[in-house]
Amino acid sequence: MKITNSKWLIAIGVLAIALSACSSATPTPTRGVATQTPWIIERIITATPEPAIATPLPTVGAPPTEARVATRTPTRPVARPATTKPLAVPPSPVAVAPTAVPAPICTYGPITLKEPEDNALRRTKEIGVGGDTFRFIWEPPPELQGDVAANVGYKLVMTARKNGATLYISHNKFLRDGKLFIFDKPDVSGLAGGEKTMVTWNVTIVQASGAISESDPKAVPPGVVACGPVSPTRNIILDTY
């Protein structure tokens, strides 16, 4: 029994030595004591050495004129010339062909007035119908000495102070009546209007698109146009009694 106890004592001693060796190799951390070695970071700072000789600062003051002109920076942008829009060029005028004047559909020479003579005296009643008639006589141009178309004739215009009359006379009837036209007593009385007046008159050759009436000279023919110059104007002194 003694020998056995000695073996256990020896074993326990060997175990204690082994544990002691392990604890010395790896120290056990103690509460409240830092267990890690702090890291030390080294930073290498390179400083540029100051020059041995200090650079002198520029002298305070206005630089020479040449330097000011050369180094001056403009504070305002250079104004560009104002651009103006070019004026609109008007389009070239388009040549317009002259309008052709239509030729007259008829052309006749002038007529010659014969009766009444200028400033002739005629009379009519102041009240009622009576007195003189107007006998109009003229000479047609040479090209109208014979019969022509029924749409060719004359326009006789009379103008008084109060009244007037425009008559269309067929050329063929004018020739058959002996180259005259009679304005009767009732018409003359109506032209006077009950008082003394001056009557002016003239004649123009005309042509119509239809026949000129031979029974009613006061009827206006269709499409009537002048075919020659207006004759000279004459006067008739119309007295009343």
VEXDREN-2710 file (C-alpha; in Angstrom, 1 decimal):
% VEXDREN-2710
k/r/px/py/pz
1/MET/0.0/0.0/0.0
2/LYS/2.8/2.4/0.6
3/ILE/4.3/1.6/-2.8
4/THR/1.0/2.4/-4.5
5/ASN/0.6/5.7/-2.8
6/SER/4.1/6.6/-3.8
7/LYS/3.3/6.0/-7.4
8/TRP/0.3/8.4/-7.2
9/LEU/2.4/11.0/-5.5
10/ILE/5.0/10.8/-8.2
11/ALA/2.3/11.0/-10.9
12/ILE/0.7/14.0/-9.3
13/GLY/4.1/15.7/-9.1
14/VAL/4.8/15.1/-12.7
15/LEU/1.4/16.5/-13.7
16/ALA/2.0/19.6/-11.6
17/ILE/5.3/20.2/-13.3
18/ALA/3.7/19.9/-16.7
19/LEU/1.0/22.3/-15.9
20/SER/3.5/24.7/-14.5
21/ALA/5.4/24.6/-17.7
22/CYS/2.3/25.2/-19.8
23/SER/1.3/28.2/-17.7
24/SER/4.7/29.8/-18.0
25/ALA/4.7/29.4/-21.8
26/THR/1.1/30.9/-22.2
27/PRO/0.4/33.3/-19.4
28/THR/-3.2/33.3/-18.3
29/PRO/-4.9/36.7/-18.7
30/THR/-5.7/38.5/-15.6
31/ARG/-9.0/40.5/-15.2
32/GLY/-8.4/44.3/-15.6
33/VAL/-5.0/43.9/-17.4
34/ALA/-4.6/44.4/-21.1
35/THR/-3.8/41.2/-22.8
36/GLN/-2.7/42.6/-26.3
37/THR/0.3/44.5/-27.2
38/PRO/-0.8/47.9/-28.8
39/TRP/0.0/48.5/-32.5
40/ILE/2.4/51.4/-33.2
41/ILE/1.8/53.0/-36.7
42/GLU/4.7/54.9/-38.0
43/ARG/4.0/57.6/-40.7
44/ILE/6.9/59.0/-42.5
45/ILE/6.4/62.7/-43.3
46/THR/8.5/64.2/-46.0
47/ALA/9.1/67.9/-45.6
48/THR/10.3/70.0/-48.5
49/PRO/13.4/71.9/-47.3
50/GLU/13.1/75.6/-47.4
51/PRO/15.3/77.3/-50.0
52/ALA/18.4/78.7/-48.6
53/ILE/17.7/82.1/-50.2
54/ALA/14.2/83.6/-49.8
55/THR/12.6/84.8/-53.1
56/PRO/12.0/88.5/-52.8
57/LEU/8.4/89.6/-53.1
58/PRO/7.5/92.0/-56.0
59/THR/7.7/95.6/-55.3
60/VAL/4.4/97.1/-54.4
61/GLY/3.4/99.8/-56.9
62/ALA/2.1/100.4/-60.4
63/PRO/3.9/98.5/-63.1
64/PRO/5.2/100.2/-66.1
65/THR/2.8/101.4/-68.7
66/GLU/3.9/98.8/-71.2
67/ALA/3.4/96.1/-68.6
68/ARG/-0.1/97.4/-67.7
69/VAL/-1.1/97.4/-71.3
70/ALA/0.4/94.0/-72.0
71/THR/-0.9/92.2/-68.9
72/ARG/-4.3/94.0/-68.4
73/THR/-7.2/91.7/-68.6
74/PRO/-10.4/93.3/-70.0
75/THR/-13.2/93.3/-67.5
76/ARG/-15.9/93.6/-70.1
77/PRO/-16.4/91.4/-73.1
78/VAL/-15.8/93.2/-76.4
79/ALA/-19.1/94.2/-77.8
80/ARG/-19.8/92.6/-81.1
81/PRO/-21.2/94.7/-83.9
82/ALA/-25.0/94.6/-83.9
83/THR/-26.2/92.3/-86.7
84/THR/-29.0/93.7/-88.7
85/LYS/-31.4/91.6/-90.6
86/PRO/-31.0/92.1/-94.3
87/LEU/-33.9/94.0/-95.8
88/ALA/-36.3/91.9/-97.6
89/VAL/-35.8/92.2/-101.3
90/PRO/-39.2/92.9/-102.9
91/PRO/-40.1/90.5/-105.5
92/SER/-39.5/91.5/-109.0
93/PRO/-42.6/93.0/-110.5
94/VAL/-44.3/90.6/-112.9
95/ALA/-44.7/92.1/-116.2
96/VAL/-48.3/92.5/-117.0
97/ALA/-49.3/92.5/-120.6
98/PRO/-51.2/95.7/-121.5
99/THR/-54.9/95.1/-121.8
100/ALA/-55.9/95.3/-125.4
101/VAL/-58.6/97.9/-125.9
102/PRO/-61.3/96.2/-127.9
103/ALA/-61.9/97.8/-131.2
104/PRO/-65.2/99.6/-131.6
105/ILE/-67.9/97.4/-133.1
106/CYS/-68.9/100.3/-135.4
107/THR/-67.2/103.4/-136.6
108/TYR/-68.9/106.2/-138.7
109/GLY/-67.9/109.7/-139.5
110/PRO/-69.5/112.8/-138.0
111/ILE/-72.9/114.0/-139.0
112/THR/-73.7/117.6/-140.0
113/LEU/-76.5/119.4/-138.2
114/LYS/-78.8/121.6/-140.4
115/GLU/-82.0/122.5/-138.6
116/PRO/-82.9/124.1/-136.2
117/GLU/-80.1/126.5/-136.6
118/ASP/-78.2/127.6/-133.4
119/ASN/-80.3/129.9/-131.1
120/ALA/-83.4/129.4/-133.2
121/LEU/-86.7/130.7/-131.7
122/ARG/-89.6/128.4/-131.2
123/ARG/-92.9/129.1/-129.3
124/THR/-95.5/127.0/-127.4
125/LYS/-98.5/127.7/-125.3
126/GLU/-98.0/128.4/-121.6
127/ILE/-101.1/126.4/-120.8
128/GLY/-102.4/123.6/-123.0
129/VAL/-101.1/122.2/-126.3
130/GLY/-100.2/124.4/-129.2
131/GLY/-97.5/126.3/-131.0
132/ASP/-94.5/125.1/-133.0
133/THR/-92.9/121.7/-133.5
134/PHE/-89.2/120.9/-133.6
135/ARG/-88.0/119.7/-137.0
136/PHE/-84.6/118.1/-136.7
137/ILE/-82.6/117.8/-139.9
138/TRP/-79.0/116.5/-140.2
139/GLU/-76.8/115.0/-142.9
140/PRO/-75.6/111.5/-142.3
141/PRO/-72.0/110.6/-143.1
142/PRO/-71.2/109.2/-146.6
143/GLU/-71.2/105.6/-145.4
144/LEU/-74.8/106.0/-144.2
145/GLN/-76.4/107.4/-147.2
146/GLY/-78.4/104.3/-148.1
147/ASP/-80.3/101.6/-146.2
148/VAL/-78.4/99.8/-143.5
149/ALA/-79.1/97.2/-140.8
150/ALA/-82.2/97.8/-138.6
151/ASN/-80.0/98.2/-135.5
152/VAL/-78.2/101.3/-136.7
153/GLY/-79.6/104.7/-136.0
154/TYR/-79.3/108.0/-134.1
155/LYS/-79.5/109.2/-130.5
156/LEU/-81.0/112.6/-130.1
157/VAL/-80.6/114.3/-126.7
158/MET/-82.6/117.4/-125.7
159/THR/-82.1/119.2/-122.3
160/ALA/-84.2/122.0/-120.9
161/ARG/-84.3/123.8/-117.5
162/LYS/-86.9/121.5/-116.0
163/ASN/-87.4/118.6/-118.5
164/GLY/-85.5/116.7/-121.2
165/ALA/-85.8/113.9/-123.7
166/THR/-83.6/111.2/-125.2
167/LEU/-84.8/109.7/-128.5
168/TYR/-83.6/106.8/-130.6
169/ILE/-84.3/107.1/-134.3
170/SER/-83.9/104.4/-136.9
171/HIS/-81.6/105.4/-139.8
172/ASN/-83.8/103.6/-142.4
173/LYS/-86.9/105.4/-141.1
174/PHE/-85.0/108.7/-141.0
175/LEU/-84.2/108.3/-144.7
176/ARG/-87.8/107.3/-145.6
177/ASP/-89.0/110.4/-143.8
178/GLY/-86.8/112.7/-145.9
179/LYS/-83.8/112.9/-143.5
180/LEU/-85.7/114.6/-140.8
181/PHE/-87.4/113.9/-137.4
182/ILE/-90.3/115.9/-136.0
183/PHE/-90.8/116.5/-132.3
184/ASP/-94.6/117.2/-132.2
185/LYS/-96.5/120.0/-130.3
186/PRO/-97.5/118.0/-127.2
187/ASP/-93.8/117.0/-126.7
188/VAL/-92.6/120.5/-127.2
189/SER/-95.2/121.8/-124.7
190/GLY/-94.0/119.3/-122.1
191/LEU/-90.4/120.2/-122.7
192/ALA/-91.2/123.9/-121.9
193/GLY/-93.0/123.1/-118.7
194/GLY/-95.1/126.2/-118.9
195/GLU/-92.3/128.8/-119.1
196/LYS/-89.7/130.2/-121.4
197/THR/-86.6/128.0/-121.5
198/MET/-83.4/127.2/-123.4
199/VAL/-83.2/123.8/-125.0
200/THR/-79.8/122.3/-126.0
201/TRP/-79.6/119.4/-128.4
202/ASN/-77.1/117.1/-130.2
203/VAL/-77.0/113.9/-132.2
204/THR/-74.8/110.7/-132.1
205/ILE/-74.8/107.7/-134.4
206/VAL/-75.5/104.5/-132.5
207/GLN/-75.7/100.7/-133.0
208/ALA/-77.7/98.3/-130.9
209/SER/-77.7/94.5/-130.4
210/GLY/-81.3/94.4/-131.6
211/ALA/-83.5/96.4/-134.0
212/ILE/-84.2/100.1/-133.2
213/SER/-88.0/100.7/-132.9
214/GLU/-89.5/102.7/-135.7
215/SER/-92.8/103.4/-133.9
216/ASP/-91.5/104.4/-130.4
217/PRO/-88.4/106.6/-130.4
218/LYS/-88.5/106.8/-126.6
219/ALA/-87.8/103.1/-126.3
220/VAL/-84.2/102.3/-125.4
221/PRO/-82.7/99.7/-127.8
222/PRO/-80.8/96.7/-126.2
223/GLY/-77.0/96.9/-126.0
224/VAL/-76.8/100.3/-127.6
225/VAL/-73.3/101.8/-128.1
226/ALA/-72.0/105.0/-129.8
227/CYS/-70.4/104.5/-133.2
228/GLY/-69.0/108.0/-133.8
229/PRO/-68.4/111.4/-132.2
230/VAL/-71.1/113.5/-130.7
231/SER/-72.2/116.3/-133.0
232/PRO/-71.8/119.9/-131.9
233/THR/-74.4/121.2/-129.5
234/ARG/-77.0/123.7/-130.6
235/ASN/-79.5/125.8/-128.7
236/ILE/-83.2/126.4/-129.2
237/ILE/-84.9/129.4/-127.5
238/LEU/-88.4/128.1/-126.4
239/ASP/-90.8/130.9/-125.7
240/THR/-94.3/130.6/-124.2
241/TYR/-97.4/132.7/-124.9
END
